[in-house]
């Protein structure tokens, strides 16, 4: 499964176009390598998302083409979640 589609199906990012933009902006890595939207994802891969002030690291558990919204969180296991304080000057 493509990375951008997995991010959308798993509901880590709400829209596939937004997931694509994050990948192209080098905000997503797979197994510690910056990933393109077309990167192939398989169970066991570790995805790190760098949102504005939030870092999420997850392990992929499954990659089905579709899943119900209430089951989306079963596709991954959260390994690390970090909230950074915004710097104010």
Secondary structure as GFF3:
##gff-version 3
##sequence-region A 1 89
A	DSSP	alpha_helix	3	9	.	.	.	ID=ss1
A	DSSP	alpha_helix	16	24	.	.	.	ID=ss2
A	DSSP	beta_strand	28	30	.	.	.	ID=ss3
A	DSSP	beta_strand	33	34	.	.	.	ID=ss4
A	DSSP	beta_strand	46	50	.	.	.	ID=ss5
A	DSSP	beta_strand	54	60	.	.	.	ID=ss6
A	DSSP	three_ten_helix	69	75	.	.	.	ID=ss7
A	DSSP	beta_strand	76	83	.	.	.	ID=ss8
###
